[in-house]
Amino acid sequence: GDAFDEAQFRSTNARVMDYQEKADTIIKRLARSLEKEDLEDVKNLILELEIVCPVSGSKNWTDVKQFNLMFGTKLGASADSAMDLYLRPETAQGIFVNFLNVQKSGRMKIPFGIAQIGKAFRNEIVARQFIFRMREFEQMEMQFFIRPGSQKEWYETWKQNRMKWHLSLGMGEENYRFHDHEKLAHYADAAADIEFRFPFGFKELEGIHSRTDFDLGSHEKYSGKKLQYFDPELEESYVPYVIETSIGLDRMFLAVLAHSLVDEELDNGSTRTVLKIPAVLAPTKAAVLPLVKKDGLPEIAHQIIDDLRLDFNVTYDDKDAVGRRYRRQDAAGTPFCITVDHQTLEDQTVTLRHRDTMEQKRLPIEELHAAIDKEVGMRHWLKKIL
């Protein structure tokens, strides 16, 4: 029950400790073989463990092969003079090449970061799970430049900062977890993924890596141009270390959409389809709905739209009964509906309906802007994570 201590169970149960020791041994052997590119030993490990196909039950495995994860092409006017070229598998190297340009022109002092978004290409063996795994995708990356030796502290800082950012979207702490890498890339001394609970299980959403000085150092070595930073506090020059955060825009979109779109059963037994997208991300922030198409209500509705549209993306809807209009806006993910009725003519108040709770409250027209901005404004959202 609630008193169960998993850590104590794992550390005191002899059989569990034996299983864990065997698992650690297997993982270490696999990591060594992959690092040495000893593919024969990887296959031997599969055979020794008697791993079977989960579908057919067969043990008839082919040899382990090294797959090409980069897209190759040719650059040149003719086939004779063409040179091999590869589409970039990440966007990071553009930042490293321009490191000194940005640092000097912006008069930046370490620590500082450079962020960008762009296309990347991976020759995936099997592109699957809708837009989760694609061969051409949008990547958002930040390279944060730091003093050598401070990477451990900054790595932990950025792990927590990025998790805090994800949690600020309100999609549930239980839907996120860290996964520390067992096998590190050749350029990293620490790496972890932020995994999200997709409909098909926990999968990587973002990576945080301590890349040491590998990238800047390699560019410096092969270009012959110094990519060092002079630290006025230490009065010395050095190649900065880097902490990277990298997130797939397409995966982030899928995570938000998959989590937010729900069929919700109401107290009266009916159901509604609602897109509970975080309000700060919602494409339309509010819908203005005149109760009827007469008596001056549409005119007031358009006046409200004219006042709000300078700061928010708002829409107008006067077709069908107001209940149906609410349902349409729920399905589109609009956080607020503003209903203009005959009472508005008397006291200049409207009904503000919240998408997620369906709560309705009456408030003066002049208070609409502040009420909506508090929920959907970028400024108020950023305050949660600063």
C-alpha atoms as one frame of an Amber mdcrd trajectory, in Angstrom:
protein
   0.000   0.000   0.000   1.077   3.580   0.690   3.711   2.349   3.149   5.568
   0.389   0.449   9.178   1.606   0.150  10.457   0.589  -3.283  14.049   1.675
  -2.560  14.151  -0.458   0.583  12.550  -3.392  -1.258  15.160  -3.221  -4.031
  18.089  -2.920  -1.620  17.061  -5.729   0.761  15.456  -8.363  -1.487  18.192
 -10.771  -2.572  16.391 -11.964  -5.688  15.642  -8.412  -6.874  19.245  -7.389
  -6.203  20.409 -10.366  -8.284  18.096  -9.377 -11.160  19.333  -5.797 -11.009
  22.975  -6.889 -11.029  22.371  -9.064 -14.094  20.538  -6.205 -15.855  23.377
  -3.765 -15.095  25.929  -6.243 -16.450  23.954  -6.674 -19.675  23.544  -2.913
 -20.174  27.251  -2.270 -19.582  28.252  -4.984 -22.023  25.839  -3.638 -24.648
  27.188  -0.108 -24.166  30.801  -1.293 -24.554  29.993  -3.246 -27.704  28.126
  -0.339 -29.291  30.905   2.074 -28.398  33.497  -0.210 -30.020  31.096  -0.899
 -32.919  31.462  -4.614 -32.142  28.202  -5.621 -33.810  29.029  -9.329 -33.651
  29.064  -9.205 -29.861  25.707  -7.388 -29.876  24.208 -10.305 -31.810  25.916
 -12.806 -29.491  24.313 -11.017 -26.552  20.875 -11.337 -28.179  21.441 -15.056
 -28.750  22.815 -15.672 -25.247  19.786 -14.008 -23.677  17.532 -16.094 -25.944
  15.558 -13.029 -26.973  12.624 -13.961 -29.219  10.443 -12.007 -31.619   7.401
 -10.859 -29.587   5.110 -11.514 -32.573   6.307 -14.818 -34.055   8.385 -16.245
 -31.205  11.267 -16.846 -33.642  14.946 -16.635 -32.650  16.101 -16.497 -36.264
  17.792 -13.089 -36.109  19.792 -11.528 -38.944  23.232 -10.093 -38.296  23.267
  -6.754 -36.465  23.781  -3.946 -38.976  24.928  -0.357 -38.766  22.193   1.837
 -40.253  22.905   5.167 -41.908  21.037   7.813 -39.949  22.010  10.730 -42.212
  20.618  11.733 -45.589  23.289  11.913 -48.259  23.216  13.981 -51.446  25.645
  15.516 -53.964  26.855  19.107 -54.332  28.262  20.182 -57.664  27.357  21.164
 -61.213  28.403  17.828 -62.718  28.678  14.251 -61.562  32.473  14.284 -62.041
  33.084  17.247 -59.744  30.274  16.615 -57.266  31.147  16.147 -53.613  29.260
  14.216 -50.967  26.987  16.288 -48.771  24.738  15.379 -45.844  21.556  17.049
 -44.662  22.014  18.166 -41.082  20.783  15.746 -38.404  20.676  18.601 -35.866
  20.588  22.403 -35.932  23.225  22.949 -33.254  26.315  23.324 -35.444  25.087
  26.589 -36.955  25.169  28.070 -33.475  28.705  26.868 -32.812  30.038  28.207
 -36.110  28.547  31.627 -35.287  29.510  31.591 -31.599  32.178  34.313 -31.779
  30.110  36.440 -34.150  27.186  36.490 -31.709  29.372  36.877 -28.628  31.384
  39.806 -29.946  28.607  41.673 -31.770  26.265  41.284 -28.801  29.060  41.928
 -26.263  27.879  38.850 -24.390  29.448  37.651 -21.180  29.543  34.008 -20.198
  27.239  32.406 -19.169  24.857  33.096 -22.058  22.781  31.081 -24.497  21.990
  31.098 -28.196  18.685  29.562 -29.302  17.253  28.821 -32.723  14.641  26.800
 -34.554  15.133  25.026 -37.862  14.695  21.912 -39.925  16.675  18.751 -39.237
  16.732  15.433 -41.073  17.104  11.878 -39.807  17.056   8.778 -41.983  14.703
   6.936 -39.645  14.518   3.190 -40.192  10.756   3.294 -39.636   8.944   6.646
 -39.458   5.901   5.960 -37.310   3.462   7.063 -34.619   1.953   9.935 -36.614
   4.295  12.953 -36.317   6.278  11.591 -33.378   9.033  10.170 -35.576   9.612
  11.815 -38.949  12.482  12.053 -41.384  12.108  15.828 -41.716  11.202  17.746
 -38.573  11.456  21.078 -36.777  13.970  21.253 -33.955  14.243  23.938 -31.273
  17.654  24.059 -29.617  19.594  26.205 -27.195  23.329  26.060 -26.593  24.233
  27.605 -23.231  27.922  28.558 -22.963  29.593  28.237 -19.569  32.975  28.109
 -17.862  34.783  24.752 -17.981  34.294  22.906 -14.724  30.858  24.390 -13.984
  28.976  22.001 -16.280  27.629  19.754 -13.523  25.843  22.600 -11.727  24.511
  24.151 -14.949  23.370  20.755 -16.210  21.227  20.232 -13.111  19.991  23.833
 -13.302  18.790  23.449 -16.883  17.167  20.092 -16.151  15.043  21.764 -13.497
  14.406  24.912 -15.569  13.165  22.925 -18.529  10.955  20.682 -16.417   9.514
  23.778 -14.744   8.699  25.181 -18.200   6.871  22.002 -19.210   4.911  21.859
 -15.951   3.857  25.504 -16.371   1.661  24.418 -19.280  -0.540  22.573 -16.807
  -0.576  19.151 -18.457   0.058  17.241 -15.227   3.238  16.451 -13.328   2.430
  12.739 -13.550   2.832  12.894 -17.340   6.531  13.838 -17.227   9.650  12.075
 -16.053  13.432  12.234 -16.457  15.336   9.425 -18.136  19.101   9.520 -17.607
  21.145   8.050 -20.460  23.003   4.821 -19.787  25.167   5.217 -22.908  26.442
   8.728 -23.554  27.214  10.223 -26.946  30.913  10.658 -27.626  30.698  14.426
 -27.021  28.730  14.331 -23.730  29.620  13.842 -20.082  25.957  13.851 -18.939
  22.637  13.489 -20.719  18.980  13.096 -19.822  15.635  13.107 -21.607  12.395
  14.652 -20.470   9.834  12.016 -21.367   6.117  12.650 -21.825   3.264  10.182
 -21.507   2.019   9.963 -25.099  -0.962   7.715 -25.980   1.637   5.071 -26.905
   3.609   5.369 -23.655   6.403   7.495 -22.187   8.622   8.777 -25.009  11.359
  11.389 -25.369  10.133  14.958 -25.723  13.267  16.948 -24.957  16.953  16.238
 -24.405  19.335  18.023 -22.033  23.021  17.348 -22.687  26.328  18.468 -21.254
  28.353  18.620 -24.498  31.656  19.742 -22.851  33.865  21.695 -25.311  33.653
  19.074 -28.051  31.820  21.160 -30.655  33.700  24.453 -30.329  36.954  22.555
 -29.888  36.386  20.501 -33.043  35.443  23.533 -35.136  38.529  25.308 -33.835
  40.750  22.323 -34.627  39.574  21.751 -38.199  38.995  25.382 -39.224  42.225
  26.699 -37.756  40.330  29.641 -36.273  40.270  30.291 -32.536  36.843  30.024
 -30.950  37.885  31.050 -27.468  36.342  33.464 -25.004  38.405  35.857 -22.915
  36.997  35.876 -19.396  37.663  39.308 -17.817  37.025  37.961 -14.318  39.543
  35.124 -14.628  41.774  37.109 -17.023  42.267  34.076 -19.224  40.962  32.640
 -22.500  39.272  29.279 -22.831  36.991  27.253 -25.098  33.593  27.398 -23.347
  31.714  24.288 -22.312  28.120  23.892 -23.454  24.824  22.761 -21.969  22.279
  21.955 -24.669  18.515  21.760 -24.481  16.861  20.348 -27.597  13.148  19.826
 -28.158  11.186  18.721 -31.198   8.505  21.226 -32.191   6.456  18.495 -33.888
   6.629  16.268 -30.804   5.668  19.175 -28.569   2.671  19.856 -30.790   1.696
  16.181 -30.643   2.072  16.081 -26.850  -0.181  19.108 -26.375  -2.783  17.896
 -28.862  -2.851  14.296 -27.618  -3.210  15.347 -23.991  -5.705  18.156 -24.560
  -8.292  16.592 -26.873 -10.783  14.690 -24.705 -14.364  13.482 -24.730 -15.726
  14.605 -21.394 -18.815  13.178 -19.716 -20.965  15.852 -18.085 -23.150  15.666
 -14.986 -26.342  15.399 -17.076 -25.034  12.273 -18.821 -24.160  13.973 -22.113
 -20.650  14.272 -23.505 -18.688  17.114 -25.048 -15.535  17.140 -27.151 -13.158
  19.708 -25.722  -9.613  20.708 -26.607  -8.120  21.695 -23.247  -5.072  23.219
 -24.852  -3.048  25.478 -22.498  -4.670  28.905 -22.739  -1.375  30.615 -23.579
  -1.062  28.366 -26.658  -4.675  28.532 -27.813  -4.870  30.007 -31.340  -8.135
  31.822 -30.540  -8.357  33.338 -27.085 -12.031  34.309 -26.965 -15.269  34.064
 -28.949 -17.885  36.815 -28.758 -21.441  35.503 -29.069 -24.518  37.752 -29.337
 -27.501  35.880 -27.905 -29.654  36.871 -30.912 -28.984  38.611 -34.214 -31.120
  41.651 -33.387 -31.931  44.303 -30.780 -28.479  45.858 -31.099 -26.655  42.843
 -29.587 -24.472  42.169 -32.672 -23.353  45.809 -32.657 -22.193  45.571 -29.030
 -20.457  42.258 -29.794 -18.496  43.861 -32.643 -17.525  46.765 -30.365 -16.104
  44.244 -27.874 -14.180  42.511 -30.660 -12.742  45.819 -31.869 -11.494  46.514
 -28.336  -9.971  43.054 -27.735  -8.536  42.272 -31.181  -5.544  44.593 -30.705
  -4.189  42.263 -27.989  -5.922  38.922 -28.546  -7.017  36.761 -31.445 -10.815
  36.774 -31.062 -13.661  35.451 -33.204 -17.368  36.184 -33.707 -20.120  33.574
 -33.949 -23.891  34.162 -34.180 -25.039  30.941 -35.845 -27.231  28.357 -34.024
 -28.259  28.268 -30.380 -25.727  29.571 -27.889 -25.235  26.063 -26.424 -24.119
  24.726 -29.781 -21.780  27.655 -30.183 -20.233  26.840 -26.802 -19.618  23.274
 -27.964 -17.977  24.460 -31.199 -15.610  26.706 -29.291 -14.872  23.922 -26.765
 -13.807  21.636 -29.613 -11.635  24.396 -31.110  -9.897  24.984 -27.768 -11.075
  28.599 -27.275 -10.487  29.375 -23.569 -13.319  31.948 -23.201 -16.757  32.651
 -24.611 -18.292  36.099 -24.119 -22.076  36.188 -24.399 -23.849  39.467 -25.115
 -27.525  39.378 -24.073 -30.368  41.788 -23.344 -29.056  42.515 -19.842 -25.965
  43.936 -21.559 -28.188  46.702 -22.970 -29.210  47.643 -19.456 -25.996  47.503
 -17.392 -23.104  46.963 -19.888 -22.234  43.546 -18.415 -21.632  40.263 -20.262
 -21.343  36.577 -19.391 -17.794  35.185 -19.441 -17.677  31.386 -19.768 -14.537
  29.370 -19.034 -13.844  26.446 -21.396 -12.421  23.921 -18.914 -14.806  24.399
 -15.982 -17.807  25.710 -17.988 -18.169  28.213 -15.137 -20.017  31.387 -16.095
 -19.782  34.738 -14.373 -21.125  38.181 -15.021 -18.725  41.103 -15.324 -18.608
  44.612 -16.822 -17.398  44.958 -20.402 -14.495  47.187 -19.309 -13.124  44.334
 -17.133 -13.020  41.784 -19.973  -9.539  42.657 -21.175  -7.928  42.215 -17.758
  -9.816  38.970 -17.038  -8.764  37.371 -20.327  -5.187  38.649 -20.183  -4.712
  37.126 -16.731  -5.382  33.650 -18.170  -3.916  33.810 -21.672  -1.277  36.568
 -21.543   2.343  35.596 -22.157   3.461  37.948 -19.382   1.370  36.205 -16.711
   2.455  32.750 -17.933   6.161  33.643 -17.883   5.836  34.870 -14.289   5.092
  31.270 -13.292   8.491  30.054 -14.450  10.784  32.997 -13.667
